[in-house]
Amino acid sequence: MEGVEMTFLTGVLRITGELVRIGRVRFYLIPSLNFSLILFLPGFLLHMLSVVPVAP
């Protein structure tokens, strides 16, 4: 199991959580909420969100 801290900017909200991979399944844990919110992110969606365009 591996964990990576990630921050997503969603317009108004800034969501900081930890990306955890267990086997082939990836979970996004948001510890700032009162309960554990787990979002299932497909690998390709995670890849698209983590790519930052760089100007040539």
PDB file as gemmi writes it, atoms N, CA and C in Angstrom:
CRYST1    1.000    1.000    1.000  90.00  90.00  90.00 P 1                      
ATOM      1  N   MET A   1       0.854  -1.186   0.000  1.00  0.00           N  
ATOM      2  CA  MET A   1       0.000   0.000   0.000  1.00  0.00           C  
ATOM      3  C   MET A   1       0.890   1.236   0.000  1.00  0.00           C  
ATOM      4  N   GLU A   2       0.592   2.176  -0.882  1.00  0.00           N  
ATOM      5  CA  GLU A   2       1.358   3.408  -0.956  1.00  0.00           C  
ATOM      6  C   GLU A   2       0.433   4.598  -0.823  1.00  0.00           C  
ATOM      7  N   GLY A   3       0.925   5.687  -0.289  1.00  0.00           N  
ATOM      8  CA  GLY A   3       0.105   6.885  -0.129  1.00  0.00           C  
ATOM      9  C   GLY A   3       0.815   8.107  -0.671  1.00  0.00           C  
ATOM     10  N   VAL A   4       0.091   8.945  -1.401  1.00  0.00           N  
ATOM     11  CA  VAL A   4       0.639  10.171  -1.962  1.00  0.00           C  
ATOM     12  C   VAL A   4      -0.329  11.296  -1.654  1.00  0.00           C  
ATOM     13  N   GLU A   5       0.158  12.374  -1.057  1.00  0.00           N  
ATOM     14  CA  GLU A   5      -0.720  13.505  -0.752  1.00  0.00           C  
ATOM     15  C   GLU A   5      -0.932  14.332  -2.009  1.00  0.00           C  
ATOM     16  N   MET A   6      -2.196  14.658  -2.290  1.00  0.00           N  
ATOM     17  CA  MET A   6      -2.527  15.419  -3.487  1.00  0.00           C  
ATOM     18  C   MET A   6      -3.495  16.527  -3.132  1.00  0.00           C  
ATOM     19  N   THR A   7      -3.450  17.615  -3.896  1.00  0.00           N  
ATOM     20  CA  THR A   7      -4.379  18.729  -3.718  1.00  0.00           C  
ATOM     21  C   THR A   7      -5.042  19.032  -5.045  1.00  0.00           C  
ATOM     22  N   PHE A   8      -6.379  19.101  -5.038  1.00  0.00           N  
ATOM     23  CA  PHE A   8      -7.137  19.436  -6.231  1.00  0.00           C  
ATOM     24  C   PHE A   8      -7.788  20.794  -6.035  1.00  0.00           C  
ATOM     25  N   LEU A   9      -7.669  21.664  -7.019  1.00  0.00           N  
ATOM     26  CA  LEU A   9      -8.376  22.940  -7.003  1.00  0.00           C  
ATOM     27  C   LEU A   9      -9.627  22.780  -7.848  1.00  0.00           C  
ATOM     28  N   THR A  10     -10.787  22.979  -7.247  1.00  0.00           N  
ATOM     29  CA  THR A  10     -12.056  22.761  -7.952  1.00  0.00           C  
ATOM     30  C   THR A  10     -12.824  24.067  -8.048  1.00  0.00           C  
ATOM     31  N   GLY A  11     -12.163  25.117  -8.507  1.00  0.00           N  
ATOM     32  CA  GLY A  11     -12.830  26.398  -8.627  1.00  0.00           C  
ATOM     33  C   GLY A  11     -12.833  27.125  -7.301  1.00  0.00           C  
ATOM     34  N   VAL A  12     -13.790  26.809  -6.449  1.00  0.00           N  
ATOM     35  CA  VAL A  12     -13.911  27.477  -5.152  1.00  0.00           C  
ATOM     36  C   VAL A  12     -13.260  26.656  -4.050  1.00  0.00           C  
ATOM     37  N   LEU A  13     -13.411  25.343  -4.125  1.00  0.00           N  
ATOM     38  CA  LEU A  13     -12.910  24.473  -3.069  1.00  0.00           C  
ATOM     39  C   LEU A  13     -11.500  23.993  -3.371  1.00  0.00           C  
ATOM     40  N   ARG A  14     -10.727  23.860  -2.325  1.00  0.00           N  
ATOM     41  CA  ARG A  14      -9.406  23.238  -2.441  1.00  0.00           C  
ATOM     42  C   ARG A  14      -9.467  21.946  -1.643  1.00  0.00           C  
ATOM     43  N   ILE A  15      -9.340  20.837  -2.338  1.00  0.00           N  
ATOM     44  CA  ILE A  15      -9.481  19.532  -1.689  1.00  0.00           C  
ATOM     45  C   ILE A  15      -8.098  18.918  -1.529  1.00  0.00           C  
ATOM     46  N   THR A  16      -7.701  18.682  -0.287  1.00  0.00           N  
ATOM     47  CA  THR A  16      -6.428  18.028  -0.019  1.00  0.00           C  
ATOM     48  C   THR A  16      -6.706  16.689   0.634  1.00  0.00           C  
ATOM     49  N   GLY A  17      -6.090  15.677   0.095  1.00  0.00           N  
ATOM     50  CA  GLY A  17      -6.288  14.344   0.641  1.00  0.00           C  
ATOM     51  C   GLY A  17      -5.094  13.478   0.319  1.00  0.00           C  
ATOM     52  N   GLU A  18      -5.258  12.200   0.534  1.00  0.00           N  
ATOM     53  CA  GLU A  18      -4.174  11.264   0.293  1.00  0.00           C  
ATOM     54  C   GLU A  18      -4.638  10.208  -0.688  1.00  0.00           C  
ATOM     55  N   LEU A  19      -3.840  10.005  -1.724  1.00  0.00           N  
ATOM     56  CA  LEU A  19      -4.129   8.969  -2.701  1.00  0.00           C  
ATOM     57  C   LEU A  19      -3.502   7.676  -2.209  1.00  0.00           C  
ATOM     58  N   VAL A  20      -4.324   6.653  -2.066  1.00  0.00           N  
ATOM     59  CA  VAL A  20      -3.855   5.369  -1.564  1.00  0.00           C  
ATOM     60  C   VAL A  20      -4.147   4.313  -2.606  1.00  0.00           C  
ATOM     61  N   ARG A  21      -3.167   3.492  -2.895  1.00  0.00           N  
ATOM     62  CA  ARG A  21      -3.353   2.413  -3.861  1.00  0.00           C  
ATOM     63  C   ARG A  21      -3.246   1.086  -3.138  1.00  0.00           C  
ATOM     64  N   ILE A  22      -4.305   0.275  -3.260  1.00  0.00           N  
ATOM     65  CA  ILE A  22      -4.322  -1.061  -2.676  1.00  0.00           C  
ATOM     66  C   ILE A  22      -4.536  -2.030  -3.826  1.00  0.00           C  
ATOM     67  N   GLY A  23      -3.496  -2.760  -4.192  1.00  0.00           N  
ATOM     68  CA  GLY A  23      -3.596  -3.639  -5.351  1.00  0.00           C  
ATOM     69  C   GLY A  23      -3.761  -2.813  -6.605  1.00  0.00           C  
ATOM     70  N   ARG A  24      -4.843  -3.076  -7.352  1.00  0.00           N  
ATOM     71  CA  ARG A  24      -5.110  -2.321  -8.578  1.00  0.00           C  
ATOM     72  C   ARG A  24      -6.134  -1.217  -8.369  1.00  0.00           C  
ATOM     73  N   VAL A  25      -6.613  -1.054  -7.144  1.00  0.00           N  
ATOM     74  CA  VAL A  25      -7.662  -0.072  -6.859  1.00  0.00           C  
ATOM     75  C   VAL A  25      -7.042   1.149  -6.201  1.00  0.00           C  
ATOM     76  N   ARG A  26      -7.427   2.332  -6.686  1.00  0.00           N  
ATOM     77  CA  ARG A  26      -6.925   3.576  -6.105  1.00  0.00           C  
ATOM     78  C   ARG A  26      -8.046   4.272  -5.351  1.00  0.00           C  
ATOM     79  N   PHE A  27      -7.745   4.752  -4.170  1.00  0.00           N  
ATOM     80  CA  PHE A  27      -8.696   5.463  -3.326  1.00  0.00           C  
ATOM     81  C   PHE A  27      -8.166   6.865  -3.075  1.00  0.00           C  
ATOM     82  N   TYR A  28      -9.063   7.824  -2.949  1.00  0.00           N  
ATOM     83  CA  TYR A  28      -8.673   9.183  -2.572  1.00  0.00           C  
ATOM     84  C   TYR A  28      -9.307   9.470  -1.218  1.00  0.00           C  
ATOM     85  N   LEU A  29      -8.491   9.557  -0.182  1.00  0.00           N  
ATOM     86  CA  LEU A  29      -8.974   9.759   1.181  1.00  0.00           C  
ATOM     87  C   LEU A  29      -8.893  11.238   1.533  1.00  0.00           C  
ATOM     88  N   ILE A  30      -9.984  11.777   2.053  1.00  0.00           N  
ATOM     89  CA  ILE A  30     -10.029  13.187   2.443  1.00  0.00           C  
ATOM     90  C   ILE A  30     -10.194  13.251   3.966  1.00  0.00           C  
ATOM     91  N   PRO A  31      -9.098  13.416   4.702  1.00  0.00           N  
ATOM     92  CA  PRO A  31      -9.152  13.363   6.162  1.00  0.00           C  
ATOM     93  C   PRO A  31      -9.792  14.579   6.806  1.00  0.00           C  
ATOM     94  N   SER A  32     -10.001  15.660   6.047  1.00  0.00           N  
ATOM     95  CA  SER A  32     -10.547  16.873   6.650  1.00  0.00           C  
ATOM     96  C   SER A  32     -12.043  16.757   6.941  1.00  0.00           C  
ATOM     97  N   LEU A  33     -12.708  15.761   6.372  1.00  0.00           N  
ATOM     98  CA  LEU A  33     -14.133  15.576   6.639  1.00  0.00           C  
ATOM     99  C   LEU A  33     -14.324  14.791   7.933  1.00  0.00           C  
ATOM    100  N   ASN A  34     -15.524  14.881   8.503  1.00  0.00           N  
ATOM    101  CA  ASN A  34     -15.802  14.189   9.758  1.00  0.00           C  
ATOM    102  C   ASN A  34     -15.816  12.679   9.584  1.00  0.00           C  
ATOM    103  N   PHE A  35     -16.143  12.218   8.396  1.00  0.00           N  
ATOM    104  CA  PHE A  35     -16.137  10.785   8.121  1.00  0.00           C  
ATOM    105  C   PHE A  35     -15.194  10.531   6.950  1.00  0.00           C  
ATOM    106  N   SER A  36     -14.782   9.303   6.795  1.00  0.00           N  
ATOM    107  CA  SER A  36     -13.851   8.972   5.718  1.00  0.00           C  
ATOM    108  C   SER A  36     -14.593   8.936   4.398  1.00  0.00           C  
ATOM    109  N   LEU A  37     -14.246   9.858   3.523  1.00  0.00           N  
ATOM    110  CA  LEU A  37     -14.834   9.904   2.190  1.00  0.00           C  
ATOM    111  C   LEU A  37     -13.848   9.262   1.226  1.00  0.00           C  
ATOM    112  N   ILE A  38     -14.290   8.222   0.560  1.00  0.00           N  
ATOM    113  CA  ILE A  38     -13.416   7.486  -0.346  1.00  0.00           C  
ATOM    114  C   ILE A  38     -13.963   7.610  -1.753  1.00  0.00           C  
ATOM    115  N   LEU A  39     -13.171   8.157  -2.645  1.00  0.00           N  
ATOM    116  CA  LEU A  39     -13.557   8.281  -4.042  1.00  0.00           C  
ATOM    117  C   LEU A  39     -12.738   7.284  -4.856  1.00  0.00           C  
ATOM    118  N   PHE A  40     -13.423   6.490  -5.641  1.00  0.00           N  
ATOM    119  CA  PHE A  40     -12.740   5.539  -6.500  1.00  0.00           C  
ATOM    120  C   PHE A  40     -12.353   6.253  -7.798  1.00  0.00           C  
ATOM    121  N   LEU A  41     -11.094   6.296  -8.083  1.00  0.00           N  
ATOM    122  CA  LEU A  41     -10.626   6.971  -9.287  1.00  0.00           C  
ATOM    123  C   LEU A  41     -10.004   5.944 -10.230  1.00  0.00           C  
ATOM    124  N   PRO A  42     -10.537   5.828 -11.423  1.00  0.00           N  
ATOM    125  CA  PRO A  42      -9.897   4.946 -12.403  1.00  0.00           C  
ATOM    126  C   PRO A  42      -8.496   5.452 -12.719  1.00  0.00           C  
ATOM    127  N   GLY A  43      -7.637   4.557 -13.103  1.00  0.00           N  
ATOM    128  CA  GLY A  43      -6.252   4.916 -13.376  1.00  0.00           C  
ATOM    129  C   GLY A  43      -6.116   5.992 -14.441  1.00  0.00           C  
ATOM    130  N   PHE A  44      -6.899   5.907 -15.514  1.00  0.00           N  
ATOM    131  CA  PHE A  44      -6.764   6.899 -16.588  1.00  0.00           C  
ATOM    132  C   PHE A  44      -7.256   8.269 -16.140  1.00  0.00           C  
ATOM    133  N   LEU A  45      -8.298   8.317 -15.301  1.00  0.00           N  
ATOM    134  CA  LEU A  45      -8.800   9.593 -14.801  1.00  0.00           C  
ATOM    135  C   LEU A  45      -7.759  10.233 -13.890  1.00  0.00           C  
ATOM    136  N   LEU A  46      -7.150   9.426 -13.041  1.00  0.00           N  
ATOM    137  CA  LEU A  46      -6.100   9.931 -12.160  1.00  0.00           C  
ATOM    138  C   LEU A  46      -4.953  10.497 -12.984  1.00  0.00           C  
ATOM    139  N   HIS A  47      -4.589   9.794 -14.037  1.00  0.00           N  
ATOM    140  CA  HIS A  47      -3.496  10.253 -14.896  1.00  0.00           C  
ATOM    141  C   HIS A  47      -3.850  11.590 -15.544  1.00  0.00           C  
ATOM    142  N   MET A  48      -5.072  11.729 -16.020  1.00  0.00           N  
ATOM    143  CA  MET A  48      -5.487  12.966 -16.675  1.00  0.00           C  
ATOM    144  C   MET A  48      -5.503  14.136 -15.685  1.00  0.00           C  
ATOM    145  N   LEU A  49      -5.888  13.883 -14.437  1.00  0.00           N  
ATOM    146  CA  LEU A  49      -5.926  14.945 -13.431  1.00  0.00           C  
ATOM    147  C   LEU A  49      -4.526  15.358 -12.983  1.00  0.00           C  
ATOM    148  N   SER A  50      -3.579  14.426 -13.044  1.00  0.00           N  
ATOM    149  CA  SER A  50      -2.248  14.724 -12.527  1.00  0.00           C  
ATOM    150  C   SER A  50      -1.330  15.333 -13.581  1.00  0.00           C  
ATOM    151  N   VAL A  51      -1.752  15.344 -14.841  1.00  0.00           N  
ATOM    152  CA  VAL A  51      -0.911  15.907 -15.900  1.00  0.00           C  
ATOM    153  C   VAL A  51      -1.066  17.426 -15.908  1.00  0.00           C  
ATOM    154  N   VAL A  52       0.051  18.124 -15.808  1.00  0.00           N  
ATOM    155  CA  VAL A  52       0.044  19.586 -15.834  1.00  0.00           C  
ATOM    156  C   VAL A  52       0.639  20.034 -17.162  1.00  0.00           C  
ATOM    157  N   PRO A  53      -0.130  20.756 -17.987  1.00  0.00           N  
ATOM    158  CA  PRO A  53       0.415  21.190 -19.281  1.00  0.00           C  
ATOM    159  C   PRO A  53       1.564  22.183 -19.106  1.00  0.00           C  
ATOM    160  N   VAL A  54       2.584  22.020 -19.915  1.00  0.00           N  
ATOM    161  CA  VAL A  54       3.755  22.891 -19.855  1.00  0.00           C  
ATOM    162  C   VAL A  54       3.876  23.611 -21.189  1.00  0.00           C  
ATOM    163  N   ALA A  55       4.046  24.926 -21.138  1.00  0.00           N  
ATOM    164  CA  ALA A  55       4.174  25.712 -22.373  1.00  0.00           C  
ATOM    165  C   ALA A  55       5.489  25.368 -23.060  1.00  0.00           C  
ATOM    166  N   PRO A  56       5.478  25.257 -24.390  1.00  0.00           N  
ATOM    167  CA  PRO A  56       6.719  24.920 -25.123  1.00  0.00           C  
ATOM    168  C   PRO A  56       7.739  26.045 -25.060  1.00  0.00           C  
TER     169      PRO A  56                                                      
END                                                                             
